[in-house]
């Protein structure tokens, strides 16, 4: 998944002209959409299914915290080509 993960007051959003803000911004800390995914996605995954999504490079710890809150296991954050933590994968505890 590539959910919105930018904080709604991020100055970079004002510079955008073609992208709809709703495609990028997700609440005060940028984690509203990720919270919903962490909470609800396990209900639709098959046993052993994996959740993988992109997030901001400064959000890895907060993302892991939310996944742990909703009983996800095998949580791993992966770096992008620039070496920044940008993609997290997890499995739902059976």
DALIN-V566627 format. One record per helix or strand of 3 or more residues. SS is the DSSP state (alpha for helix, beta for strand). FROM is the first residue (numbers start at 1). TO is the last residue. If there is no record, write none. Layout:
ss=<SS & SS>
from=<FROM & FROM>
to=<TO & TO>
//
This chain:
ss=<alpha & alpha & alpha & beta & alpha & beta & beta>
from=<11 & 21 & 32 & 50 & 60 & 72 & 85>
to=<15 & 23 & 43 & 54 & 69 & 79 & 92>
//
